[in-house]
């Protein structure tokens, strides 16, 4: 039986030490026995062709020093529907910084006049500058810059060079992976002589260093925010995204109404049990179909990476806020449709009331479960259908007790017992799921 040797990554006062027996990406071996010391107070330039593993190396290092590094990588965690100022406020809140810094940071990168514009209106160079504004606000000892020269014009390169120079002089560790020349970052002065590492044929060679700057007090590991503050900062960002995409509420409400109308016309039934079953099936389908996208965009843009590697906000709080956003959107789109369904099927007022209440609790119970399913789908790489099929039995208790609560009064029974079970399912899901979600997000980032 072979011995599994784990990666060793250690950040000390004199620099970043790592020993990686293997470097893999997607099951492909990119390198063996990669070990080096990246000294503090120096710029380390990792060179190599496309696909040799530079990005994977930086991502692996970031995973070993979570909370003490900033990984700068396109598309920089940017959500295009947000404004520039909204993104800066969300980023500073995640870093535990004051929003009062927004104006000065945007002024520094030349984007103050664009503060109220949506990010989708910015050029790629301006988006890169916005990422530099967040980088300058992140008080982290280790900067991991993955192809940062792309899209930056001459002025942008000078901004990046100034930031790097300042961070190095303060004793920080800067690791810059690029196949391009970095000379233009520093103009004609050549203020910093980089330590050059060549990554080729699965080996990391080089590292001849000049005298390092005296390591100064640079940064401390990120202190975890209080639960309330972290959850509040995550929810504010989710609320901004909801306001930026109001059309999704309309589309979900239209989906509910189409399902209800289709079954009503196709089966030609209008009795109460049928109406309740159709409404519940519609709600479950809507949550199932939208769940797969709850986290995919934040993963694609790099926001999940930012939260895990750089911010003081735990990914479990982000997951809770994202699920809370799902509850709000699903409830807001479902409740009006239920009222319309009550009119269409001539349901008693009391039964409509309990149907609304049961659906709200059912959505509360389903959302955290499907929040975990959504993360599992991101890990399967094409196995979404299988994951959903495995998740369906988990939703059966919600459907059973939801229907019981909805029709109990019509059958002469009390709905409170079924309602209490739905509440317990929701509470249990929200208590148990966050630690599992945190681990799943870490595995996705790996």
C-alpha positions as CSV (number, residue, x, y, z in Angstrom):
1,X,0.0,0.0,0.0
2,X,1.4,3.4,-1.0
3,X,2.0,6.2,1.5
4,X,0.0,9.3,0.7
5,X,2.1,12.4,1.4
6,X,0.1,15.6,1.9
7,X,1.1,19.1,0.8
8,X,3.0,21.2,3.3
9,X,2.4,25.0,3.0
10,X,3.6,27.2,5.8
11,X,3.6,31.0,6.0
12,X,6.3,32.3,8.4
13,X,7.8,35.7,9.1
14,X,10.6,35.1,6.5
15,X,8.3,34.0,3.7
16,X,6.1,31.3,2.3
17,X,7.5,27.7,2.4
18,X,5.9,24.9,0.5
19,X,6.5,21.3,-0.3
20,X,4.1,19.7,-2.9
21,X,4.8,16.0,-3.6
22,X,2.3,16.3,-6.5
23,X,0.5,19.0,-8.3
24,X,-2.7,18.0,-10.1
25,X,-5.6,19.6,-11.9
26,X,-8.6,17.6,-12.9
27,X,-6.8,14.3,-12.4
28,X,-3.9,15.4,-14.6
29,X,-0.4,15.4,-13.1
30,X,1.3,18.7,-13.6
31,X,4.3,18.5,-11.4
32,X,6.2,16.5,-8.8
33,X,8.3,17.4,-5.8
34,X,7.7,21.1,-6.0
35,X,9.4,22.8,-3.1
36,X,10.6,26.3,-2.5
37,X,10.8,29.2,-0.1
38,X,9.2,32.4,-1.4
39,X,11.0,35.0,0.7
40,X,9.2,38.0,2.2
41,X,10.0,41.4,0.8
42,X,10.4,40.1,-2.7
43,X,8.5,39.8,-6.0
44,X,8.5,36.2,-7.2
45,X,7.9,35.9,-10.9
46,X,6.7,32.4,-12.0
47,X,7.2,31.9,-15.7
48,X,6.0,29.2,-18.0
49,X,3.9,28.4,-21.0
50,X,0.2,28.0,-21.1
51,X,-1.2,24.9,-19.4
52,X,2.0,24.0,-17.5
53,X,0.3,24.5,-14.1
54,X,1.0,28.1,-13.0
55,X,-2.6,28.8,-12.1
56,X,-3.0,25.5,-10.3
57,X,0.2,26.2,-8.3
58,X,-1.2,29.6,-7.2
59,X,-4.6,28.1,-6.3
60,X,-2.9,25.4,-4.3
61,X,-0.8,27.9,-2.4
62,X,-3.9,30.0,-1.7
63,X,-5.7,26.9,-0.2
64,X,-2.7,26.5,2.2
65,X,-2.8,30.0,3.6
66,X,-6.5,30.8,3.6
67,X,-7.2,34.1,5.3
68,X,-3.7,35.4,4.8
69,X,-3.6,35.8,1.0
70,X,-5.3,37.5,-1.8
71,X,-5.7,35.5,-5.1
72,X,-6.1,37.9,-8.0
73,X,-7.5,36.0,-11.0
74,X,-9.9,36.9,-13.8
75,X,-12.9,37.5,-13.6
76,X,-12.0,38.9,-10.2
77,X,-15.3,37.9,-8.5
78,X,-17.2,40.5,-10.5
79,X,-21.0,40.2,-10.9
80,X,-21.8,42.2,-14.1
81,X,-25.3,43.2,-12.9
82,X,-23.9,45.1,-9.9
83,X,-22.6,48.6,-10.0
84,X,-19.0,49.5,-9.3
85,X,-19.8,51.1,-5.9
86,X,-21.9,48.1,-4.9
87,X,-19.1,45.7,-5.7
88,X,-16.6,47.7,-3.7
89,X,-19.0,48.0,-0.8
90,X,-19.6,44.2,-0.8
91,X,-15.9,43.5,-1.1
92,X,-14.9,45.8,1.7
93,X,-17.7,44.4,3.9
94,X,-16.3,40.9,3.3
95,X,-12.8,42.1,4.2
96,X,-14.1,43.7,7.4
97,X,-13.2,47.2,6.1
98,X,-15.2,50.4,6.2
99,X,-17.3,51.5,3.3
100,X,-15.9,55.0,3.8
101,X,-12.8,53.8,1.8
102,X,-14.8,53.3,-1.4
103,X,-14.3,56.8,-2.8
104,X,-10.6,56.9,-2.2
105,X,-10.0,53.4,-3.6
106,X,-11.9,54.2,-6.8
107,X,-10.1,57.5,-7.1
108,X,-6.8,55.6,-6.9
109,X,-7.6,53.4,-9.9
110,X,-9.4,56.1,-11.9
111,X,-12.9,54.7,-11.6
112,X,-14.6,57.3,-9.3
113,X,-16.6,58.7,-12.2
114,X,-17.9,55.2,-12.9
115,X,-19.0,54.4,-9.4
116,X,-22.8,54.2,-10.2
117,X,-22.3,52.4,-13.5
118,X,-23.0,48.7,-13.9
119,X,-19.8,46.6,-14.2
120,X,-21.1,45.1,-17.5
121,X,-20.5,48.6,-19.0
122,X,-16.9,48.6,-18.1
123,X,-14.1,47.6,-20.5
124,X,-12.0,44.6,-19.5
125,X,-9.2,47.0,-18.5
126,X,-11.5,48.9,-16.2
127,X,-12.7,45.6,-14.7
128,X,-9.1,44.7,-14.0
129,X,-8.6,48.1,-12.4
130,X,-11.6,47.5,-10.2
131,X,-9.9,44.3,-9.1
132,X,-6.8,46.3,-8.2
133,X,-8.9,48.5,-5.9
134,X,-10.0,45.5,-4.0
135,X,-6.4,44.2,-3.9
136,X,-5.1,47.4,-2.4
137,X,-7.7,47.2,0.3
138,X,-6.9,43.6,1.3
139,X,-4.4,43.7,4.2
140,X,-2.9,40.3,3.4
141,X,0.8,39.3,3.6
142,X,0.7,37.1,0.5
143,X,-0.5,38.3,-2.9
144,X,-1.0,35.6,-5.5
145,X,-1.4,37.3,-8.9
146,X,-2.5,35.1,-11.8
147,X,-1.8,36.7,-15.2
148,X,-2.6,40.2,-13.8
149,X,-1.1,42.0,-16.9
150,X,-3.9,40.9,-19.2
151,X,-6.2,43.7,-20.3
152,X,-4.3,46.4,-18.4
153,X,-3.1,49.4,-20.4
154,X,0.1,51.3,-19.7
155,X,-1.5,53.3,-16.9
156,X,-3.0,50.2,-15.4
157,X,0.3,48.4,-15.5
158,X,1.9,51.4,-13.6
159,X,-0.8,51.2,-11.0
160,X,-0.2,47.5,-10.5
161,X,3.6,48.1,-10.3
162,X,3.1,50.8,-7.7
163,X,0.9,48.5,-5.6
164,X,3.4,45.6,-5.9
165,X,6.4,47.8,-5.0
166,X,4.7,49.2,-1.9
167,X,3.6,45.7,-0.7
168,X,7.1,44.3,-1.2
169,X,8.7,47.2,0.7
170,X,6.4,46.5,3.6
171,X,7.6,42.9,3.7
172,X,4.9,41.2,1.8
173,X,5.2,38.2,-0.4
174,X,4.1,38.7,-4.0
175,X,3.9,35.7,-6.4
176,X,3.1,36.8,-9.9
177,X,2.4,34.1,-12.5
178,X,2.7,35.3,-16.1
179,X,4.3,34.3,-19.4
180,X,4.5,38.0,-20.4
181,X,7.3,40.4,-19.5
182,X,6.7,42.3,-16.3
183,X,9.2,45.1,-17.0
184,X,6.5,47.6,-18.1
185,X,4.9,47.5,-14.6
186,X,7.8,49.5,-13.2
187,X,8.6,51.8,-16.1
188,X,12.2,52.7,-16.7
189,X,13.2,52.8,-13.1
190,X,13.2,49.0,-12.6
191,X,12.4,49.6,-9.0
192,X,12.1,45.9,-8.2
193,X,14.4,43.0,-9.4
194,X,12.1,39.9,-9.3
195,X,13.1,36.5,-8.3
196,X,12.5,34.4,-11.4
197,X,11.1,30.9,-11.2
198,X,10.7,28.7,-14.4
199,X,7.8,26.2,-14.3
200,X,8.4,23.7,-17.1
201,X,8.2,19.9,-17.6
202,X,6.7,19.5,-14.1
203,X,9.5,21.2,-12.3
204,X,10.0,24.6,-10.6
205,X,13.5,25.8,-11.2
206,X,15.4,29.0,-10.5
207,X,14.8,31.3,-7.6
208,X,18.1,33.1,-7.6
209,X,17.4,35.9,-5.3
210,X,18.7,39.4,-4.8
211,X,18.9,40.8,-1.3
212,X,15.4,40.9,0.2
213,X,13.9,43.9,1.8
214,X,13.7,43.8,5.6
215,X,10.5,42.0,6.4
216,X,8.2,44.5,8.1
217,X,4.9,44.0,9.9
218,X,2.6,43.3,7.0
219,X,-0.6,41.5,7.8
220,X,-2.2,39.2,10.3
221,X,-4.4,36.2,9.6
222,X,-8.0,37.3,9.0
223,X,-10.0,37.5,12.2
224,X,-13.3,35.8,11.8
225,X,-16.2,38.3,11.9
226,X,-19.0,37.8,14.4
227,X,-21.8,35.6,13.1
228,X,-24.2,38.5,12.9
229,X,-21.9,40.9,11.1
230,X,-20.7,38.3,8.6
231,X,-24.3,37.2,7.8
232,X,-25.4,40.8,7.5
233,X,-22.6,41.6,5.0
234,X,-23.4,38.6,2.9
235,X,-27.1,39.3,2.9
236,X,-26.6,42.9,1.8
237,X,-24.8,41.6,-1.3
238,X,-27.6,39.1,-2.0
239,X,-30.2,41.9,-1.6
240,X,-28.3,44.0,-4.2
241,X,-28.3,41.1,-6.6
242,X,-32.0,40.6,-6.1
243,X,-32.7,44.2,-6.9
244,X,-30.4,44.0,-9.9
245,X,-32.4,41.0,-11.3
246,X,-36.1,41.7,-10.5
247,X,-37.1,39.8,-13.7
248,X,-36.3,36.5,-12.1
249,X,-39.3,36.9,-9.8
250,X,-41.6,37.4,-12.8
251,X,-40.2,34.4,-14.6
252,X,-40.6,32.1,-11.6
253,X,-44.2,33.3,-11.0
254,X,-45.0,32.7,-14.7
255,X,-43.5,29.2,-14.4
256,X,-45.7,28.4,-11.4
257,X,-48.8,29.6,-13.2
258,X,-48.0,27.7,-16.4
259,X,-47.6,24.4,-14.5
260,X,-50.8,24.9,-12.6
261,X,-52.8,25.9,-15.7
262,X,-51.3,23.1,-17.8
263,X,-52.2,20.4,-15.3
264,X,-55.6,21.9,-14.8
265,X,-56.4,22.0,-18.5
266,X,-54.8,18.6,-19.3
267,X,-56.5,16.6,-16.6
268,X,-59.7,18.6,-16.5
269,X,-60.0,18.4,-12.7
270,X,-60.8,21.2,-10.4
271,X,-61.3,19.5,-7.0
272,X,-59.4,20.6,-3.9
273,X,-57.0,17.6,-3.5
274,X,-55.9,17.9,-7.1
275,X,-55.4,21.6,-6.9
276,X,-53.2,21.3,-3.7
277,X,-51.1,18.5,-5.3
278,X,-50.5,20.6,-8.5
279,X,-49.4,23.7,-6.4
280,X,-47.0,21.6,-4.4
281,X,-45.5,19.9,-7.5
282,X,-45.1,23.3,-9.1
283,X,-43.3,24.7,-6.1
284,X,-40.9,21.7,-5.8
285,X,-40.2,21.8,-9.5
286,X,-39.4,25.5,-9.4
287,X,-37.0,25.1,-6.5
288,X,-35.3,22.0,-8.1
289,X,-34.8,23.7,-11.5
290,X,-33.3,26.9,-10.0
291,X,-31.2,25.3,-7.4
292,X,-28.4,24.2,-9.8
293,X,-27.6,27.9,-10.5
294,X,-27.6,29.2,-6.9
295,X,-23.8,29.1,-6.6
296,X,-22.5,28.5,-10.1
297,X,-22.1,32.2,-11.1
298,X,-20.3,33.1,-7.9
299,X,-18.0,30.2,-8.4
300,X,-17.4,31.0,-12.1
301,X,-16.6,34.7,-11.3
302,X,-14.3,33.8,-8.4
303,X,-16.4,35.3,-5.6
304,X,-16.3,31.9,-3.7
305,X,-12.5,31.9,-4.0
306,X,-12.4,35.4,-2.6
307,X,-14.5,34.5,0.4
308,X,-12.5,31.4,1.2
309,X,-9.0,32.6,0.6
310,X,-9.1,36.3,1.4
311,X,-12.2,37.5,3.3
312,X,-13.0,37.4,7.0
313,X,-16.5,36.0,6.1
314,X,-16.9,32.3,6.4
315,X,-18.3,30.5,3.4
316,X,-20.9,28.9,5.7
317,X,-22.4,32.4,6.3
318,X,-22.3,33.1,2.6
319,X,-24.2,29.9,2.0
320,X,-26.8,30.8,4.6
321,X,-27.3,34.2,3.0
322,X,-27.6,32.6,-0.4
323,X,-30.2,30.2,0.8
324,X,-32.1,33.0,2.5
325,X,-32.1,34.8,-0.8
326,X,-33.5,31.7,-2.4
327,X,-36.3,31.5,0.2
328,X,-37.2,35.1,-0.4
329,X,-37.4,34.8,-4.2
330,X,-39.2,31.5,-4.2
331,X,-41.8,32.7,-1.6
332,X,-42.3,36.1,-3.4
333,X,-43.0,34.3,-6.7
334,X,-45.1,31.5,-5.2
335,X,-47.4,33.3,-2.8
336,X,-49.3,35.5,-5.4
337,X,-49.7,32.4,-7.7
338,X,-51.3,30.5,-4.8
339,X,-53.9,33.2,-4.4
340,X,-54.7,33.0,-8.1
341,X,-54.9,29.2,-7.9
342,X,-57.3,29.5,-5.0
343,X,-59.6,31.6,-7.1
344,X,-59.2,29.3,-10.1
345,X,-60.0,26.2,-8.1
346,X,-62.5,27.9,-5.8
347,X,-60.7,26.9,-2.6
348,X,-62.0,28.1,0.7
349,X,-60.2,31.1,2.3
350,X,-59.1,29.0,5.3
351,X,-57.6,26.4,3.0
352,X,-55.7,29.0,0.9
353,X,-54.3,30.4,4.2
354,X,-53.0,27.1,5.3
355,X,-51.7,26.3,1.8
356,X,-49.7,29.6,1.8
357,X,-48.3,28.9,5.3
358,X,-47.4,25.3,4.5
359,X,-45.7,26.3,1.3
360,X,-43.7,28.9,3.1
361,X,-42.5,26.3,5.6
362,X,-41.9,23.8,2.8
363,X,-39.7,26.2,0.9
364,X,-37.8,26.9,4.2
365,X,-37.3,23.1,4.6
366,X,-36.4,22.4,1.0
367,X,-34.0,25.3,0.4
368,X,-31.1,24.2,2.6
369,X,-31.3,20.7,1.4
370,X,-31.2,21.8,-2.2
371,X,-28.5,24.3,-1.3
372,X,-26.3,21.2,-0.6
373,X,-27.5,19.5,-3.7
374,X,-26.5,22.5,-5.8
375,X,-23.0,22.3,-4.4
376,X,-22.9,18.6,-5.2
377,X,-24.0,19.2,-8.7
378,X,-21.0,21.6,-9.2
379,X,-18.7,18.8,-8.1
380,X,-20.1,16.1,-10.4
381,X,-19.2,17.6,-13.7
382,X,-22.2,16.5,-15.7
383,X,-23.9,14.2,-13.2
384,X,-26.6,16.7,-12.3
385,X,-29.5,14.4,-13.2
386,X,-28.2,11.6,-11.0
387,X,-27.7,14.0,-8.1
388,X,-31.3,15.3,-8.5
389,X,-32.7,11.8,-8.6
390,X,-30.9,11.0,-5.4
391,X,-32.3,14.2,-3.8
392,X,-35.9,13.5,-4.7
393,X,-36.5,11.1,-1.7
394,X,-35.3,13.8,0.7
395,X,-38.1,16.0,-0.5
396,X,-40.8,13.4,0.0
397,X,-41.4,14.2,3.7
398,X,-41.8,17.9,2.8
399,X,-44.4,17.0,0.2
400,X,-46.3,14.6,2.5
401,X,-46.5,16.9,5.5
402,X,-47.1,19.9,3.3
403,X,-50.1,18.3,1.7
404,X,-51.4,17.2,5.1
405,X,-51.1,20.7,6.5
406,X,-52.8,22.2,3.4
407,X,-55.8,20.0,3.4
408,X,-56.2,19.1,7.1
409,X,-59.0,21.7,7.7
410,X,-61.0,20.4,4.8
411,X,-60.8,16.9,6.2
412,X,-61.8,18.0,9.7
413,X,-58.3,17.6,11.1
414,X,-55.9,20.0,12.8
415,X,-53.1,21.3,10.6
416,X,-50.8,22.2,13.5
417,X,-49.1,18.8,13.9
418,X,-48.0,18.8,10.2
419,X,-47.1,22.5,10.4
420,X,-44.9,21.8,13.4
421,X,-43.1,19.0,11.5
422,X,-42.4,21.3,8.6
423,X,-41.0,23.9,10.9
424,X,-38.8,21.3,12.6
425,X,-37.5,20.0,9.2
426,X,-36.7,23.6,8.3
427,X,-34.9,24.4,11.5
428,X,-33.0,21.1,11.5
429,X,-31.9,21.6,7.9
430,X,-30.6,25.1,8.6
431,X,-28.7,24.0,11.7
432,X,-27.0,20.9,10.2
433,X,-26.3,22.0,6.6
434,X,-23.9,25.0,7.0
435,X,-20.8,23.0,8.2
436,X,-21.4,20.5,5.3
437,X,-21.8,23.4,2.9
438,X,-18.5,24.9,4.1
439,X,-16.7,21.6,3.5
440,X,-18.3,21.2,0.0
441,X,-17.2,24.7,-1.0
442,X,-13.7,24.0,0.1
443,X,-13.6,20.8,-2.0
444,X,-15.0,22.7,-5.0
445,X,-12.2,25.2,-4.7
446,X,-9.6,22.5,-4.4
